[in-house]
Amino acid sequence: MRCARPVIGCLLGFFLACSFAQTQAPRAASLFAGADASKSISHVVATPRVRAELMADAPDGVQVGKPLTLGLQLQHQAGWHTYWKNPGDSGLPTQLQWTLPAGVTASAIQWPVPQKIPVANLANYGYEGTVLLAVPATVSSGFQAVGTEMTVHLKAQWLVCKTECIPEEGEFVLKLPVRGSAAIHRASFDSAQASLPKAHQGEARFSLHDKTLKLTAVGLPAAWQGKPLEAFPEDAEIIETAAKPEQTWAGGQWTGAMRLHAQRTNSPAKMAWLLKPAGGQNHAAVRVEALLDGVWPAAALAKPLGISPALDAALAQSAANALDVPAANWMSATYGLAILGALLGGLILNLMPCVLPVLAIKLLSFTPKKASTASVVLPVRASSGLFALGVVGAFVLLGGLLLLLRGAGQSLGWGFQLQSPAMVLSLALLFLFIGLNLWGLFDVRLLLPTSVANFQSNNPRIESLASGVLAVLIATPCTAPFMGASLGLAMTLPTLQALLIFLALGLGMALPFILIALFPSTGVWLLKVLPKPGAWMQTLRRWLALPMFVTAAWLVWVFAVQINAATASTQAVPAGNQAHETVWQSWSLEKQVAARATGRAVFVDFTAAWCITCQVNKSTTLGSAEIEAAFQAKNVLLLRADWTAPNAAIAAELARLGRSGLPVYAYYLPNAAAPLLLPEVLTKAIVLAAL
């Protein structure tokens, strides 16, 4: 079995280089796309409901260290509104995607204080009239001016509502003088700055009492004493937005008691709130950061009336998977559950179809070549330990690279390297070579230079380490149960806490080999169970070559999907189910929001051609006529979000759902704010129970 290994070490470095290089491609592509679009795009987009204008305030031009503020001004027609960062009971915040020259970076939106907008028995947080969403920008020493002007590109999306809601978007371009002055909108930016909340200098805390959240604050402006206040939480779905808080003043301390949201799934240890006098001017608001006193009660997703036991169990699992761990709370029970989920998910990953063949080859390499097992226990223990080290190290390195790239603004998730056609093609060639080698058509060692072959033969430990790294690389198309929530959570945590989750995933996947390395009796038992070498090994080798050939063919198909748009349009259809594809539509946030605004249920399948678990679920469950008929009977809109190639909108929606890997299945019930997240591995019974 050893002759299948040398190629592994030879290609690993190239694969990692491909995975890093592919993450830079989307950024370059967006720059070229922006340049082309600017030919026909202006700084103003007008619809019957909103006039949107890209503005800038650069009194000293675009110079290093000089002030530069960008912004999108929305002028609403009477009765229409858009939304704050926390939209309240419904709606979506406005999203801004900037394309700027190298050396110029845009910060987050400076959200003005919103107003509460009643909608029947609900309430939203948003803006009517005119609002300017200002965004400070920084010009660093890396900025190199081309000519006398700098071009700013913006793609914006907003949801505008009255009695109905309409998703809108616009692409904008604006040219700013490098050394001149652009300050014609100074008054608008000054007004926007004045409308921002002031930082609270006093202390604020919040606590939970039954179904009530109590927020207390001291050090508020003296002029507010004894007056009712309005409170706007920056975290969504924590309190009942429409309910009026019960307020009291005791000396200089204000307390507001607010009813907890019935569908709360978030349990933060710190909350930011905007407070201002009821009916007062927005410029009087202050922003308080309150710490939690005590602990949160268990969160639960909303359950419709008449719920079945099967759906009740599915909802319970969805709530358990939707973990939200406070970043600073290392000892919280939910963070412990996240670590446990990562361990279990990593262990189950060994049984996934993309990993099992490689592990089988590794186990067969333990087959003793001598009659005595005692003489080979030590090499087996060393090989197992190094294989486990390769697995754990690869998980941590991949996790660190993913966190680093996401921190740099890349929209990536678990399996991100498989969004690179170069990486996919390289893996396809690797599996083809391994398959041909197992089939016995050639010996890889004969293709290598003598020095390399000798190095490989004399360093079996490096082989074991490289095999562990390879196992992780080919495991990334799969997301096992319990992995989804843990991976999604890791993307929201500080680096060290996030890396511990990746470490736990690696330890879970490496656990069988860790046991062999730590306990000699396990290795001896394994060697006794395995048959002695013989002709059966040649037959088994040929059988093990078959999944390698199938995997190589599948990767070639993925490669074709990534480079061919026509293929990509039908990539999600499993073989034999093309007739049912007509009921599925490609996902967009606009389609999802528009359907939900009409009260229609929506089912979103987040998938990719490189996700093996996704393809299995399609062929066994989602692609079946029975399930699609059930969806049609309930008038459910079926949307398929294809993440085969990088897609910022899909990445953002996955992050909002608390997920980072695929597959993800989100079922939006008509009257529920939070979606039901189905398990990663689907069955017809699970889907029918949800319906």
MITOR-621792 format. One line per field, with one value per residue (C-alpha): residue in one letter; x negated, y negated, z. Coordinates in steps of 0.5 Angstrom, whole numbers. Each point is the difference from the previous one (the first is absolute). Layout:
residuo = c(a_...)
X = c(X_...)
Y = c(Y_...)
Z = c(Z_...)
//
This chain:
residuo = c(m_r_c_a_r_p_v_i_g_c_l_l_g_f_f_l_a_c_s_f_a_q_t_q_a_p_r_a_a_s_l_f_a_g_a_d_a_s_k_s_i_s_h_v_v_a_t_p_r_v_r_a_e_l_m_a_d_a_p_d_g_v_q_v_g_k_p_l_t_l_g_l_q_l_q_h_q_a_g_w_h_t_y_w_k_n_p_g_d_s_g_l_p_t_q_l_q_w_t_l_p_a_g_v_t_a_s_a_i_q_w_p_v_p_q_k_i_p_v_a_n_l_a_n_y_g_y_e_g_t_v_l_l_a_v_p_a_t_v_s_s_g_f_q_a_v_g_t_e_m_t_v_h_l_k_a_q_w_l_v_c_k_t_e_c_i_p_e_e_g_e_f_v_l_k_l_p_v_r_g_s_a_a_i_h_r_a_s_f_d_s_a_q_a_s_l_p_k_a_h_q_g_e_a_r_f_s_l_h_d_k_t_l_k_l_t_a_v_g_l_p_a_a_w_q_g_k_p_l_e_a_f_p_e_d_a_e_i_i_e_t_a_a_k_p_e_q_t_w_a_g_g_q_w_t_g_a_m_r_l_h_a_q_r_t_n_s_p_a_k_m_a_w_l_l_k_p_a_g_g_q_n_h_a_a_v_r_v_e_a_l_l_d_g_v_w_p_a_a_a_l_a_k_p_l_g_i_s_p_a_l_d_a_a_l_a_q_s_a_a_n_a_l_d_v_p_a_a_n_w_m_s_a_t_y_g_l_a_i_l_g_a_l_l_g_g_l_i_l_n_l_m_p_c_v_l_p_v_l_a_i_k_l_l_s_f_t_p_k_k_a_s_t_a_s_v_v_l_p_v_r_a_s_s_g_l_f_a_l_g_v_v_g_a_f_v_l_l_g_g_l_l_l_l_l_r_g_a_g_q_s_l_g_w_g_f_q_l_q_s_p_a_m_v_l_s_l_a_l_l_f_l_f_i_g_l_n_l_w_g_l_f_d_v_r_l_l_l_p_t_s_v_a_n_f_q_s_n_n_p_r_i_e_s_l_a_s_g_v_l_a_v_l_i_a_t_p_c_t_a_p_f_m_g_a_s_l_g_l_a_m_t_l_p_t_l_q_a_l_l_i_f_l_a_l_g_l_g_m_a_l_p_f_i_l_i_a_l_f_p_s_t_g_v_w_l_l_k_v_l_p_k_p_g_a_w_m_q_t_l_r_r_w_l_a_l_p_m_f_v_t_a_a_w_l_v_w_v_f_a_v_q_i_n_a_a_t_a_s_t_q_a_v_p_a_g_n_q_a_h_e_t_v_w_q_s_w_s_l_e_k_q_v_a_a_r_a_t_g_r_a_v_f_v_d_f_t_a_a_w_c_i_t_c_q_v_n_k_s_t_t_l_g_s_a_e_i_e_a_a_f_q_a_k_n_v_l_l_l_r_a_d_w_t_a_p_n_a_a_i_a_a_e_l_a_r_l_g_r_s_g_l_p_v_y_a_y_y_l_p_n_a_a_a_p_l_l_l_p_e_v_l_t_k_a_i_v_l_a_a_l)
X = c(0_-6_-1_7_-3_-6_4_4_-6_-2_6_2_-4_3_7_-1_-2_6_5_-4_0_7_2_-3_4_7_-3_-4_7_4_-5_0_8_0_-4_5_6_-2_0_8_1_1_0_7_6_7_6_7_-1_-7_-5_-7_-6_-8_-3_-7_-3_-8_-1_-8_1_-2_-7_-3_2_5_8_4_7_5_7_7_5_7_6_7_6_6_2_-6_-6_-6_-4_-5_-5_5_6_5_6_-1_-5_-7_-5_-3_-7_-6_-5_-6_-5_-6_-7_-6_-2_7_5_7_2_7_7_1_7_4_5_6_8_5_5_6_3_6_-1_-8_-5_-6_-7_-1_0_5_-2_-7_-6_-7_-4_-7_-6_-7_-6_-7_-5_-7_-7_1_5_-3_4_2_1_3_6_2_6_5_4_6_5_6_6_6_7_5_7_7_6_-4_-8_-4_-8_-4_-7_-4_-7_-4_-6_-3_-7_-4_-5_-7_-3_6_6_7_4_7_4_-4_7_3_-6_0_7_-1_-6_5_5_-5_1_-5_-4_3_-5_4_1_5_2_6_3_6_6_4_2_-2_-6_-2_-5_-3_-4_-3_-4_5_1_3_6_2_2_7_2_2_-6_0_-5_-2_-4_-6_1_7_5_-2_6_7_-1_7_1_0_-6_2_-4_-2_-5_-4_-4_-5_2_4_3_4_4_1_3_-4_1_4_-5_-6_-6_-6_-3_-5_-4_-1_5_0_6_2_4_3_6_7_2_-6_-6_-4_-6_1_-1_-6_-2_-1_-4_3_-3_4_2_1_2_5_5_1_1_6_2_7_5_6_6_2_-7_-2_-5_-5_0_0_-7_-2_1_-4_-6_1_0_-6_-4_1_-5_-2_-6_-2_-7_-3_4_-5_3_8_4_1_-7_-2_6_-3_-7_4_3_-6_-3_6_0_-7_1_6_-4_-4_6_2_-1_-6_-4_1_-4_-6_1_1_-7_-3_2_-2_-7_0_1_-6_-6_-2_3_-1_4_-4_-6_5_3_-5_0_8_1_-5_3_7_-3_-3_7_4_-5_1_7_0_-5_3_7_-3_-4_6_4_-5_-1_8_0_-5_3_7_-3_-3_7_0_7_-2_2_-2_-2_-2_-6_4_3_-6_0_-8_1_6_-4_-6_4_3_-7_-2_5_-1_-7_2_5_-5_-5_5_2_-7_-1_-6_-5_0_-7_-2_2_-4_-7_-5_-1_7_2_-6_2_7_-2_-4_5_6_2_1_4_5_0_2_5_3_0_3_6_2_-1_5_5_1_6_4_3_2_6_-2_-6_5_1_-7_-3_5_-1_-8_1_3_-5_-7_-6_-2_7_2_-7_2_6_-4_-5_6_2_-6_-1_7_-2_-7_3_0_-8_-1_3_-5_-6_2_2_-4_5_4_-5_-1_7_1_-6_3_6_-3_-1_-7_-3_2_3_6_-4_0_7_2_-5_4_7_-3_-2_7_2_-6_2_7_-3_-4_5_5_-6_0_7_-1_-5_4_6_-5_-3_6_6_5_-2_1_7_2_-6_5_4_-2_0_7_3_0_8_1_-5_5_3_-6_-3_-6_-1_0_1_5_4_0_2_6_3_0_3_6_0_-2_-5_-7_-5_-7_-5_-7_-4_-6_-3_-6_4_1_5_5_0_2_5_3_0_3_5_0_0_6_7_3_-4_1_8_0_-3_5_6_-2_-2_-7_-5_-6_-7_-7_-6_-6_-6_-5_-3_-1_6_0_8_0_-6_4_6_-3_-4_7_3_-7_-2_-7_0_5_5_5_7_5_7_4_7_5_1_-7_-6_-5_-1_0_-7_1_-6_-6_2_7_5_7_3_-3_2_7_0_-2_6)
Y = c(0_-5_-1_-4_-5_-4_-4_-3_-4_-2_-4_-3_-6_-2_2_-5_-5_0_0_-7_-3_2_-5_-6_1_-2_-7_-1_2_-5_-5_1_1_-7_-3_2_-2_-7_-2_0_-1_-7_-2_0_5_-1_4_-2_1_-2_-5_3_-4_2_-6_-2_-5_-1_-7_1_5_7_0_4_-2_-5_1_4_2_4_1_2_-5_3_-5_4_-2_-1_6_4_2_4_3_0_5_3_0_2_5_0_-3_0_-5_-4_4_-4_3_-4_1_-5_-1_4_-4_-3_4_-1_1_2_-4_-6_2_-6_1_3_-1_5_1_4_5_3_4_0_-6_-1_-4_-4_-7_-4_-7_-1_4_0_6_-2_4_-3_2_1_-2_4_-1_5_-4_-2_-5_2_-7_-6_4_6_4_3_6_2_5_-1_4_-2_2_-5_1_-3_4_5_1_-1_2_-5_0_-5_-1_-6_-4_-6_-4_-4_-5_3_-7_-4_-1_4_-3_-2_4_-2_-2_7_3_-4_1_7_0_-4_5_6_2_-2_5_1_-2_4_7_5_7_4_6_6_1_5_-2_-8_-3_-6_-5_-5_-6_-5_-7_-2_-7_-4_-3_7_1_3_0_6_3_4_5_3_7_1_8_2_5_-1_-4_-1_-6_-3_1_-6_0_-1_-5_-3_-5_1_-6_0_7_2_7_2_7_3_6_6_2_6_2_-2_5_-5_-1_-5_-2_-7_-4_-7_-4_-7_-4_-7_-4_2_-4_-4_-2_6_-4_0_8_4_6_5_6_5_6_6_1_8_5_0_5_5_-2_3_-1_-2_6_0_3_7_2_7_4_1_-7_-2_4_-3_-7_2_2_-6_-4_4_-1_-8_-1_-7_0_-7_-2_-1_6_6_4_-1_7_-2_-1_7_3_-4_4_6_0_-1_6_4_-3_1_8_1_-4_7_4_-5_2_-5_3_7_3_-4_3_7_-1_-3_6_5_-3_3_7_4_2_5_6_-4_-6_-2_-2_-5_-3_-6_-2_1_-5_-5_0_-1_-5_-4_1_-3_-6_-1_0_-5_-4_-1_-2_-5_-3_0_-3_-6_-1_0_-5_-4_-1_-1_-6_-3_0_6_3_8_6_7_3_-7_3_5_-7_0_4_1_3_4_3_1_4_4_2_2_5_2_2_3_4_3_1_5_3_2_-4_-3_-1_-7_1_1_-6_-4_-2_5_-5_-2_8_1_-6_3_7_-2_-5_4_-5_-6_4_1_-7_-2_5_-3_-7_3_4_-7_-4_6_-1_-7_2_3_-3_5_-1_-4_-4_-5_-4_1_-3_-6_-2_1_-6_-5_2_-3_3_5_2_1_4_5_2_2_3_4_2_3_4_3_2_3_3_7_-1_-3_6_5_-5_0_7_5_5_-3_1_7_1_-3_4_6_-1_-2_6_2_-3_4_0_-3_-7_0_1_-5_-5_0_-1_-6_-3_0_-6_-4_1_-2_-6_-2_0_-4_-6_0_-2_-5_-3_0_-4_-5_-2_1_-5_5_6_-4_-2_7_3_1_5_7_5_3_-6_-5_0_-3_-5_-5_-1_-3_-7_-3_-4_-7_-4_-4_6_3_-7_-1_7_-1_-7_3_6_5_6_0_6_-2_6_-3_5_0_5_2_2_7_0_-5_5_6_-4_-2_7_3_-5_-7_2_5_-1_2_-6_-5_2_-1_-7_-2_2_-5_-5_-1_-4_4_-3_3_-5_3_-1_4_-7_-6_-4_-5_0_7_-1_-5_4_6_-5_-3_7_2_5_0_7_4_3_-5_1_-6_0_-7_2_-6_-3_2_-5_5_6_7_3_7_5_1_7_0_5_0_1_-6_-5_3_-1_-8_-1)
Z = c(0_1_-8_1_4_-3_-4_6_3_-7_-2_7_0_-7_2_6_-5_-4_6_2_-7_-2_6_-4_-6_2_2_-7_-3_3_-1_-8_1_3_-5_-6_4_1_-7_0_8_3_8_0_-1_1_1_1_7_2_-3_2_-1_1_3_3_4_-1_2_-2_-5_0_4_5_7_-2_1_-5_2_-5_0_-3_1_-1_-1_1_-3_5_4_-2_5_0_6_5_2_4_-4_5_-1_-7_-6_-2_2_-6_-3_-3_-4_-2_-5_1_-2_3_7_1_5_2_7_3_-1_5_1_2_6_-3_1_2_-5_2_-5_2_7_-2_0_-4_1_-6_-4_-4_-3_-2_4_-2_2_1_-1_2_-4_1_-5_1_-2_-5_-4_-7_-4_-7_-4_4_2_5_-2_5_-2_4_0_5_2_4_2_-1_3_1_0_-4_-1_-6_0_-4_-2_-4_-2_0_-2_3_-2_5_-1_3_1_0_5_0_5_-3_4_7_3_-1_3_6_1_-1_5_5_0_2_7_6_4_7_5_6_2_-4_2_-2_3_-1_4_-2_-7_1_-2_5_-2_5_-1_4_-2_-5_-2_6_-5_-1_8_1_-8_-4_-5_-6_0_-7_1_-6_1_-4_3_7_3_-3_-4_0_8_4_6_7_2_7_3_6_2_-6_-3_-5_-1_-6_0_-7_-2_-3_-7_0_-6_3_-2_2_7_0_6_-2_-3_-3_0_-2_5_-1_3_-3_-6_1_-5_-3_1_8_0_3_-1_6_1_5_3_2_7_1_-5_-6_0_-5_-7_-5_-7_-1_-1_-4_3_-1_0_-1_4_-6_-1_7_0_-6_3_6_-4_-4_7_2_-6_0_5_2_5_3_-2_7_3_0_5_-3_-1_-7_-1_3_-5_-6_2_1_-7_-3_3_-2_-7_-1_2_-5_-5_-1_-2_-6_-7_-1_5_1_-6_3_7_-3_-4_7_4_-5_0_7_-2_3_-5_5_4_7_1_6_-5_-3_5_1_-7_0_6_-3_-7_3_5_-6_-4_5_1_-7_0_6_-2_-7_3_4_-6_-4_5_1_-7_-1_6_-2_-7_3_4_-6_-3_-4_0_1_4_1_-6_-3_-4_-4_-3_-4_-7_1_7_-3_-6_4_5_-6_-3_7_1_-7_1_7_-4_-5_5_4_-7_-1_-6_2_6_2_3_-7_-3_6_0_3_6_1_0_5_4_0_2_6_3_1_5_-5_-4_6_2_-7_-1_6_-3_-7_4_3_-7_-3_6_-2_-5_6_6_5_5_6_-4_-3_6_3_-7_0_7_-1_-5_5_6_1_-3_6_1_-7_-1_6_-4_-6_5_3_-7_-2_7_-2_-7_3_6_-3_-1_6_4_-4_1_8_1_-2_1_-5_-5_2_-1_-7_-2_2_-3_-7_-4_-2_-6_-7_-6_3_1_-8_-1_5_-3_-6_4_3_-6_-3_5_-2_-7_2_4_-6_-4_4_1_-7_0_5_-4_-6_4_2_-6_-5_2_-4_4_6_-1_1_4_6_-3_2_-6_-1_3_-6_-1_7_0_-3_7_3_-1_1_6_1_6_-3_-2_7_3_-5_1_7_0_-3_5_-4_3_-3_0_-2_-1_0_-4_-4_-6_5_6_0_6_-4_-6_4_3_-7_-3_6_3_-4_-7_1_-3_7_4_-6_0_7_-1_-5_4_5_-5_2_-4_-1_-1_-1_2_-4_4_-5_-2_5_1_5_1_2_5_3_1_2_6_2_1_4_-5_-4_-4_-4_0_3_-1_3_0_1_3_-2_7_3_0_1_-5_2_-2_-2_2_-5_-2_-3_0_-3_7_2_-5_0_8_-1_-6)
//
